[in-house]
């Protein structure tokens, strides 16, 4: 959306729902797996749901003074089904596997954002003030719950970074 020459707004939502028939999980030592050289390669079907939105907002206060912002909240959940161990290289054959030492199911909640204010205070000389915001958290639920996961995006602990940069153009 660009209702005026001074500002524009872009909103790009994304929804992904996918099924991977055999997602790699881990490798375990297995002396009985002679076909795979003593290693057990564990795979499992994965159902994944992900939603995100990219938001960009740019504003020109006047020539030489601009603000550019970006934000991306993202929630992803993945649920694995019965794992299997690869029976032989270059095949898609799996034997049942029960010795998984962890639960690979996941829920990821993420929020990335930044803002940059640029001021050209004299020709060729600029001042930049930038802020970067990052939130990232995981749990091992595996199911997608819109209310729980989206709400957690905004309550996950955050990292904030502020940077100021100035440049000065010297006349020769």
N, C-alpha and C positions, 0 to 999 in steps of 0.2 A: 504494500500500500504506500503510495506516495501522494498524499493530498496537497502538498505544497513543495516548493523547491527547497525549503529549509529542512524538512525532515522526511524520513522514510521508515517504515516498519515492515519487517518480514517475519512471518510465522510459518514454520514448516513442521507440522506434526508427522510422526512416524509410528506405525504399528507393524509389528512383526510377529507372526505365529508360525513356527516351523517345527518339523519333526526330522531329526537326523537318525537314520536307521542304526548307525554304529558309530558312536562318538568315543574316541580314545579317552580312557580315564587314568590308567596307571600301568606300570610295569612291576611285576613281582618276580622274585627268584623262584624257580620251579625246576628242580633237577629232573623231574619226569617229563618235562616238555622238550624232548630231544629235537623235535621238528623245528622248534623256535630257539634252539641253542641255549636251553636252560633258563629261558626267560618266559614268563607268562604275560602276554599283552592283553589287558582287560579293556573291553569295550562294552557299551550299553546303548540302547535306544534313548534318545533325549528329546523331550518335548519342551520347547522354549517359547515363552511369551515375552515381548518387549514393547514398551511404549516410550516415546521420547518426543520432545518438541524443541526445535531450534528457534530462538527468538533473537532478532537483531533490530536494534533501534539506533538510528544515527540522526543527530541534530546539528545544524549549522546555526550558531548564534549570530555570527557575522563572518565575512571572509577572514580567515586567519584564526577563528575560534570555533572548534568543533568538538563534539562529544560522540564517541562510538561505543556502543554497548553490545554485549552478546551474553546469552544465557541458554543452557541446555540441561533441563531436568531429564533424567532417564531412570527407568525401572525395568529390570529384567529378572525373570524367574525361570529356572530350569529344573525339571524333574526327570530323573533317570529311572528306567525300568530295570528288569532283571539283567544283571551283568553277565557277560560271557567272555571266555578266554579263547583267543585265536588258536585254532588247532594246527594251522600250517601257514607258512608264508605264501603270499600271492593268492590267498583264497578269501572267501567271505563266510567261512565256516567257524562257528563258535561252540565251545562246550560250556555247560553251565558253570558258573563261578560263584562261590559263596564266601570266600575268605577276604572280602573287602574290609580293610581296617578303618575305614572312614565312610561317612555319608557324603557323596559328591553333590547332592541336591543344593541349589543355591538361589538366593535372592540378592540382587545387587541394587542399591539405591545410590544415585549419583546426581550431583548438581555442580555444574561448572559455569562460571560466569566471569566476565571482565568488563571493565569500563576504562576508556582512555580519553582524557581531555587534552587536546592539543591547542596551544596558543602560540601563534607566530607574532611575537611581540615587537619585532622589527624585521624587515626583509631578510630572510635566510636564518634568522635566529628564532629557535623554538623552545618552548617549555612543554614537557609532557608530564602529566600526572596520571598514573595507571594504578588500577586496583584489580587484583585477581582473587576470586573466591572459589573455594573447592570444598565439596562435601562428598564423602564416599563411605559407604557402609555395606556390610553383608550379613546375612543370616542364612541358615541352612534349611529353611522350610521347604523350598522347592515349588510350592503352590503360588499362583498369582492371585493376590488379594489387593484390588485397586485401592481401597481405603487405607489399609494398613501400610502398603508399600509407598504410595504417593505421600501420605502423611509423614512417613519416616524420612523422606528426602529432605524435609525442612527441619527435622529435629536431630539429624546426625551431626556430630561435632564438625566444625568448620575450620579450614585454614584460610587465612587472609594475608595477602601480600600487597604492600603498597610500594610503589617505585616513583621516584621523581627524577627526571632527566632534563638537562638544559643544554642547549647548544648555542654558540655565539658566532656569528659570521664576522670575520675580520676583513676589513677592506684593505686591499693591497695597494 
